[in-house]
Amino acid sequence: MFRLKKNVGIILSPSNFGFDTAASTFECVFNEPNEKRFYMFYSGSTNIDWNHISCKASIGVALSQDGINFAKYSGNPVLSVGQIALTPALFTCKGKYWMAFAYKPDQLSGRRLGLAVAENLLGPWIFVKTICMPQMRWEGYDIDAGPSVVSLKDDTFILFYSNVSNKLPYLSFHKILGSNYLHRQIGYVKIKIRDHDVLVEKNLTNPLKKLNGEKSAWNESVFCPGYFSLNDKHYLLPTGSIYSISFPYKQYIGLVESTSPFFEQPLSKRILIDGPKEKAELYPDAKSSLALDTPSPIIREDELWVYYAIMDRADGVWKTGLSIFYIN
């Protein structure tokens, strides 16, 4: 149903100065219905090592009329919370704009999910509350948001998220069995926007294990998915990685189809963007293997546009790429 039209290549790169000199990536592209202006909310970093003690990461926005040529907002960053803020996910409710994101309060804390609100897309963005902490074994010490949100009804939404690491007991258990590689999975939380509060319910059947494949499959690990719906079907776009092989890891953008927005029983799972095979088109100047992350899809007439984070492992600099697909 989705056939590649064009790998556009890199469309957003780090700046020469400011909050995003080391990365412009982990994006969420948002546009109002019937509006031609595109807003790319992205994560900017001051260090290519996001875990470095000196690293500061915040969220900025870039604007475009055609969805390809983006100009960064002069008032960036638009959201800065704690030491690290990244992986924004935008949605609207009750006449306001809402942004879910992952953040790290300080060097000693793990990432958790937060929520911010604004009257205008360019801000000011106001931090509302922490909506999800890594507590379950599979979540590890850090969690990241996916760049898309599912609307169930006017005030209720699903936010997909994923683990970044394993808890030590979990990792040790797998070492006993002979496996010590990272295993990333996807879960979701339900967000309810009330007049005076935001209620959050964590899915008790997390993670969505049926999204993962067998060892050495493209979806051995899955994380930071995007989402869209089309013709009464729901589509999740997870990043897939094979961590069980030796470094450098092979990474992909997948496409999962379901009749339900909860994806309990996927109809199909396949590769949409093959990082190793399409390397020359995705990143022509790359000197090493590619890393991929956070696919953010939008539907434009009869085409599917997929934005994603992309990095040449030779330099470790995360940028933003775009691929366009025909919808047959």
C-alpha positions in Angstrom: 0.0 0.0 0.0 2.9 2.3 0.7 5.5 2.5 -2.1 8.7 4.7 -1.9 8.6 7.8 -4.0 11.7 9.5 -2.9 14.3 9.6 -0.1 14.7 13.4 0.2 17.7 13.2 2.5 18.8 15.4 5.3 16.5 18.4 5.8 17.5 19.7 9.3 21.1 19.9 10.7 22.7 21.4 13.8 23.3 25.1 14.0 26.6 26.9 14.2 25.8 28.3 17.6 23.0 28.1 20.2 21.3 25.3 22.0 21.4 22.8 19.0 25.0 22.9 17.9 25.5 19.1 18.4 22.1 17.8 17.2 18.8 18.9 15.5 16.8 15.7 15.7 14.2 13.4 17.5 11.4 15.5 15.9 7.6 15.7 15.8 6.1 17.4 12.7 2.8 19.1 13.3 0.4 21.0 11.2 -3.2 22.2 11.7 -5.8 20.7 9.4 -6.1 22.7 6.1 -3.1 24.9 7.1 0.0 24.9 4.9 2.4 25.8 7.6 4.4 23.0 9.1 5.9 23.1 12.6 8.8 20.7 13.3 9.4 20.4 17.0 12.8 18.9 17.5 15.4 18.1 20.1 18.6 20.2 20.2 21.8 19.3 22.1 25.0 21.0 23.1 27.0 17.7 23.0 26.9 14.6 20.8 27.1 12.5 24.0 23.7 13.0 25.4 24.7 11.4 28.7 27.7 13.7 29.2 27.6 15.7 32.4 28.1 18.9 30.4 25.3 18.1 27.9 22.2 20.3 27.8 19.3 19.4 25.6 16.1 21.4 24.9 13.2 21.5 22.4 13.0 24.0 19.6 10.8 24.5 16.5 11.5 25.0 12.8 8.8 26.2 10.4 8.1 25.4 6.7 5.6 26.2 4.0 6.4 23.1 1.9 7.4 20.5 4.5 11.0 20.3 3.2 12.7 23.6 3.6 12.6 24.5 7.3 13.7 27.7 9.0 14.5 27.5 12.7 12.5 29.8 15.0 14.5 32.8 16.3 13.0 32.4 19.8 14.4 28.8 20.2 14.5 26.9 22.4 10.7 26.9 23.1 10.9 24.4 26.0 13.7 23.7 28.4 13.1 21.4 31.4 15.8 20.0 33.6 19.1 19.0 32.1 17.7 17.1 29.1 14.3 17.6 27.2 13.7 15.7 24.0 11.3 13.6 21.8 8.4 16.0 21.7 4.9 14.7 20.8 2.2 17.3 19.9 -1.6 17.3 20.1 -4.5 19.6 20.7 -7.2 19.6 23.3 -9.7 22.1 24.8 -8.5 24.9 22.5 -4.8 24.5 23.6 -1.7 22.9 22.4 -0.1 20.1 24.4 3.4 18.6 24.2 4.4 15.3 25.8 8.2 14.8 25.9 10.9 12.9 27.7 13.1 14.8 30.2 15.9 14.3 32.7 15.8 16.6 35.7 19.5 16.3 36.5 22.5 14.2 35.9 21.7 11.6 38.5 18.0 11.1 37.5 16.6 8.9 34.7 14.4 10.1 31.9 10.7 10.3 32.5 7.8 11.7 30.5 6.4 15.2 31.1 3.6 17.3 29.7 3.6 21.0 28.7 0.8 23.3 27.5 0.6 26.5 25.4 -1.9 28.8 23.9 0.3 29.3 20.8 2.5 26.8 19.0 5.4 29.1 19.4 4.8 29.4 23.1 5.3 30.2 25.8 5.2 26.6 26.8 4.4 25.9 30.4 5.4 22.7 32.2 2.3 21.0 33.6 3.5 17.8 35.3 5.4 14.5 35.1 3.0 11.9 33.6 5.1 8.7 33.6 8.1 7.4 35.6 10.1 4.3 34.7 8.9 1.9 37.4 8.3 -1.5 35.8 11.3 -3.9 35.1 11.0 -3.6 31.3 11.2 0.2 31.4 14.8 0.3 32.7 16.1 3.6 34.1 15.1 5.8 31.2 12.0 6.1 28.9 11.5 8.1 25.7 8.3 9.3 24.1 7.2 8.4 20.5 6.6 11.5 18.3 2.8 10.8 17.7 -0.3 10.7 19.9 -3.6 8.9 19.2 -6.9 10.7 19.9 -9.5 8.3 21.3 -12.0 11.1 22.0 -12.1 14.8 22.6 -10.2 14.7 25.9 -8.5 11.3 25.9 -5.3 10.3 24.2 -2.8 7.5 23.9 0.9 8.3 24.1 3.3 5.6 23.0 6.7 5.4 24.7 9.6 3.0 25.0 12.4 2.0 27.3 16.0 3.1 26.7 17.8 0.7 29.0 17.3 -2.5 31.0 17.0 -2.7 34.8 20.1 -4.4 36.2 18.2 -7.4 37.6 16.5 -7.9 34.2 19.9 -7.6 32.4 21.6 -10.0 34.9 18.8 -12.5 34.4 19.4 -12.5 30.7 23.1 -12.9 31.2 22.5 -16.1 33.0 20.6 -17.4 30.0 23.4 -16.3 27.7 21.9 -13.0 26.3 23.2 -9.7 27.5 22.1 -7.3 24.7 19.7 -4.4 25.1 16.0 -5.2 24.5 13.8 -2.3 23.8 10.0 -2.5 23.8 7.0 -0.2 23.5 4.2 0.6 25.8 1.6 3.3 26.2 -0.1 5.6 28.7 -3.6 7.0 28.4 -3.9 10.7 29.0 -7.1 12.4 30.0 -7.2 16.2 29.9 -9.6 17.5 32.5 -10.5 21.2 33.2 -8.4 21.4 36.3 -6.1 18.4 36.1 -4.5 15.8 33.8 -5.1 12.2 34.6 -2.8 9.5 33.4 -3.3 5.7 33.3 -0.5 3.4 32.5 -1.4 0.3 30.5 -1.1 -2.7 32.9 -0.4 -5.1 30.0 2.7 -3.1 28.9 4.9 -3.7 27.0 3.1 -4.5 23.7 5.2 -7.6 23.2 3.6 -8.6 19.9 5.4 -5.6 18.3 8.7 -7.3 18.9 10.2 -10.0 16.6 12.5 -12.9 17.2 16.2 -12.5 17.9 18.0 -11.0 14.8 14.8 -9.9 13.2 14.5 -6.2 12.2 12.1 -5.6 15.1 14.1 -7.5 17.7 14.0 -4.2 19.6 11.4 -1.5 18.9 11.2 2.0 20.2 10.0 5.7 19.8 7.2 5.0 17.3 5.2 7.4 15.2 1.5 6.9 14.4 -1.1 7.7 11.8 -4.6 6.4 10.8 -5.9 5.9 7.3 -9.1 4.3 5.9 -10.2 2.9 9.3 -6.8 1.3 9.9 -4.2 2.3 12.4 -0.5 2.4 11.7 2.4 2.4 14.1 5.9 3.3 12.8 8.5 1.9 15.3 12.2 2.2 15.0 13.7 -1.3 14.8 17.2 -2.3 15.9 19.1 -5.6 16.1 21.2 -5.1 19.2 22.0 -8.8 19.5 24.6 -8.5 16.7 28.0 -6.9 17.2 28.2 -3.1 16.8 27.4 -1.3 14.5 23.8 -2.2 14.9 21.4 -2.5 12.0 18.4 -0.1 12.3 15.2 0.3 10.4 11.9 2.2 10.4 9.0 -0.3 10.5 5.3 -0.2 9.6 2.7 -2.0 11.8 -0.9 -2.2 10.7 -3.9 -2.8 13.0 -7.6 -2.4 13.2 -7.2 -1.1 16.8 -5.3 2.0 18.0 -4.0 -0.2 20.9 -2.2 -2.6 18.5 -3.0 -5.8 20.6 -3.3 -7.9 17.5 -1.3 -6.5 14.6 -2.4 -7.4 11.1 1.1 -7.1 9.6 4.6 -5.9 10.5 7.2 -5.0 7.9 10.2 -2.7 7.1 9.3 0.6 5.6 12.8 2.2 5.6 15.8 -0.2 5.4 18.7 1.6 7.0 21.5 -0.7 5.8 20.2 -1.1 2.2 19.1 2.5 1.6 22.1 4.1 3.3 23.4 5.8 0.1 20.0 7.5 -0.6 19.1 8.3 3.0 22.5 9.9 3.8 24.7 10.1 0.7 27.7 11.6 2.6 27.7 9.1 5.5 31.1 7.5 6.1 29.8 4.7 8.4 26.6 2.9 9.2 23.4 4.7 10.0 21.4 5.0 13.2 17.7 5.8 12.8 15.1 7.0 15.4 11.7 8.7 16.1 9.8 8.4 12.8 7.1 11.2 12.6 4.5 10.6 9.8 2.0 13.0 8.2 -0.5 12.3 5.4 -0.3 14.8 2.5 -3.1 14.1 0.0 -2.1 10.8 -1.6 1.4 10.6 0.0 2.9 9.5 3.3 5.7 11.8 4.5 8.0 10.2 7.1 10.4 12.4 9.0 13.0 10.7 11.2 16.2 11.2 13.2 19.3 10.0 11.4 22.9 9.8 12.4 26.2 8.8 10.7 28.0 6.7 13.3 31.3 8.1 12.0 30.6 11.5 13.7 27.8 10.8 16.1 25.8 13.9 15.0 22.0 13.4 15.0 20.1 15.2 12.2 16.6 14.9 10.6 15.8 13.2 7.3 12.7 12.7 5.2 11.3 10.0 3.0 8.1 10.2 0.9 5.8 7.3 -0.1 3.0 6.9 -2.5 -0.3 5.7 -1.0 -1.7 3.2 -3.5 
